[in-house]
Amino acid sequence: MKYFVIPLLLLSMVLADPPQATLEALEVPDKIDIPIAKKTLGHKDFPEDLWKELLNLDWGKSDGKLPDQVDCQMLDLNSDQSLEYLVNSRAGGSSGTLWYIFSKRQGVWKMVGECQNYSIVKKQNGWHGIVHTSRGGGEHYTKIFQSFSIEKDEYVTTELHRIYDGKITVEKPKQ
């Protein structure tokens, strides 16, 4: 029996890697680099009104409280010289962490979107677009294109690419 375990384990590891066509379909060709400050913040490090917004979210803890420290990424998505906060929700799955996106809108912190395994792309409507990818198990992947909607004051999905074995199906949700 021990002679078959190692080859089967190696075979399962090889089969777990997506085919080249899928990897190419998941690439984000227009991604850009913008400055991102990555920090672990505690209660006193957040703007107080943002901390209050964070308390309204489900943090997956049995006591319903926000963790003592939270991983954040701060970046200026709309070039207004004020940083948006991407806050690690501690939720997610096989594709990585789910990030809540907060922006100060008309003097009040608002969650304007969420993303997972993301790339930043060029601006549309004055805000950088976001493309994120996820894996639904097996060879099922999605690549989600989001842009900021001025009317809704939040990120909306503009294209959804479903990828299976390198084949892409594109959906454009109605806005």
N, C-alpha and C positions, 0 to 999 in steps of 0.2 A: 504493500500500500504506500509506503513512504516514497517509492520510486515514481509514483504518479502525481503526488501532491505538488511538487515543485514545477514540473512542466505545465500542469493545469493552472497553477498560480501565475506563471509567466504568461501563458496564453490569455488569461483573463485580464492581465495588465495591458497587453498589447491591444486587445479588443476594446478596452476602455478609452483609448485615445481616439478622438474624432478623426475622420478622414480629412485629407488635405483640402478637398472641396468645401467642407464645412468650416474649416479654419479660415479659408479665404473669404467665405460668405460672412463670417463674424468680424472681419477686419473693419475698422472705421477709418477710411482713407483721408477724410478731411479733419481729423482730430488735431487740436492745437494744444500747446502748452501755455497755461497762464499761471501766475504765482498762486500757490496754495500753501497756507500755513496749517500744518498738522499739529494739533495739541490735544492733550488730555486735560480737560477742564473740570474743576469742582464748582460747587454752588456759587462761591464768591467770585469766580472768574467769569461768569456769565452776566450779561446785562440782566438786571432783576426782572424786567418785564418779559424777557425771553425765557428765563427760568420758570416763570409762572406758566407760560405756554407749554413748556416741556412737561410740567406736572400733569397736564391734561391728557398725555399720551399713555398708551399701555406699554409698560416696560417689561412685562412678562414676569414680574416679581409677585410673589404671593401677598406681600404687604401693600402692593399697589404704589410703592414709592419709587422715585427716581434713584438710580444708582448714585453713590457718592461722587464718582468721577465718570465722565463721559468722553469718549474719543470724538473729536470734531475736526472738520476741515473748513477753513475759512477762506473764501475767495470772493472776488468782486465779479459777479455774473453780468451786471448791467452797466459797468463803468460809471457808477454814481459816487465813487470814492467811499462807499460804505460796504462793508463785507457782508456777504450772505454766509450763513452757517449751515454746513452739512453736518448733521448730528447722527452719530452711530446709534441706530435703534436697538442694537443687539439682537435684532431679528434677522432673518435671512435664510438662506438655504445653500444648495450646492453651488450657487453662483456667487456667493459672497454676502457681505453685509448690506442691509437695507439702510440707506441714508435718508433722513428727513431733511428737506431743504427749507430753511427759514430766511425770510427777508423782512426788513423793516419797511412797511408800506404805510404811508400817511401817518407816520409816527408810532405805528403799532406793529409788533412782530406777528408775522403770519406764516403758516406753513404753505409754501407755494408749490410744493411737489415732493416727490421722493424718487430715488434712483438706486440702482444696484449695479456694481461692476461697471462704472460709467467712464465715458470719455467726453471731453468738452469739445464742441465744434464752433464754427464761426457764428457771428451774431445774426439773429433774425428778430425783428421788432425791438431792437435795442438791447436784447439779452442774448447771451451765448446759448446755443442749443446744447442739448444733452443727448447722448446716445448711450443706452445701456443694454447689456446682454444678460440673458439668463438661460439656464438649462433646466428642462422639465423632466429629465431622466432619459436614460438611453441616448439616442441620437436626436432628441427633440430640443431645439434651441430657439430662442427668440432674440431679435435685435430690435430695440424700440427707439424710435426717433421722436424726441420731444422738443417743442419750441415753446417760448413763452407767449401766452395769449393775453394781449392787452385787455380784451373784453372781459375775460374771466379772472384776470390778475393772478394767473398761476400757469404752471407748465401743463401742456396738453400733448397727447400722443398724436403725431401727424402721420407716422407710418409705422406699421408693425410687420416685421419680416419673420415669417416662420420658416425655420431651416430644418430640413430632415435629410440626412445623408447628402449634404451639399446642394440639395434642391431648395429653391427659395420661392415661397408664396408671399406676395406683398398685399397687405390690406391697408386701406386709408380710411380710418374712422371718420364719420361725419362729425363736424364740429358744431 
